[in-house]
Amino acid sequence: MSEQPKFNRGTALSIFKSDRFEDIMALLISLAIVIIVVVLVPIG
């Protein structure tokens, strides 16, 4: 049987050097978006 190719997670398309840094940046960007929405969108 032929060996299956190793799974590629698509990191070649990433602008970051590590997956962990990419995850942290995504978290920080999402938190910034939440803060902007909370500040700018009036309640009620």
C-alpha positions as CSV (number, residue, x, y, z in Angstrom):
1,M,0.0,0.0,0.0
2,S,1.2,3.5,-0.7
3,E,1.7,5.8,2.2
4,Q,-0.7,8.7,2.7
5,P,0.7,12.1,2.2
6,K,1.2,14.1,5.4
7,F,-1.8,16.4,6.1
8,N,-1.0,20.0,5.2
9,R,-2.8,22.6,7.4
10,G,-2.3,25.4,4.8
11,T,0.4,27.2,6.8
12,A,2.1,28.1,3.6
13,L,-0.7,30.7,3.1
14,S,-0.3,32.2,6.5
15,I,1.4,35.5,7.0
16,F,2.5,34.5,10.5
17,K,5.5,32.3,11.4
18,S,3.7,30.1,14.0
19,D,0.2,28.7,14.5
20,R,0.2,29.9,18.1
21,F,1.0,33.5,17.1
22,E,-1.7,33.4,14.4
23,D,-4.3,32.1,17.0
24,I,-3.3,34.9,19.5
25,M,-3.6,37.6,16.8
26,A,-7.0,36.3,15.7
27,L,-8.2,36.4,19.4
28,L,-6.9,39.9,19.8
29,I,-8.5,41.1,16.6
30,S,-11.8,39.5,17.6
31,L,-11.7,41.1,21.0
32,A,-11.0,44.5,19.4
33,I,-14.0,44.1,17.2
34,V,-16.2,43.2,20.1
35,I,-15.0,46.3,22.1
36,I,-15.7,48.6,19.1
37,V,-19.2,47.1,18.6
38,V,-20.0,47.5,22.3
39,V,-18.8,51.1,22.4
40,L,-20.4,52.2,19.1
41,V,-23.7,50.3,19.1
42,P,-26.3,51.9,21.4
43,I,-28.3,49.5,23.7
44,G,-32.1,49.7,23.3
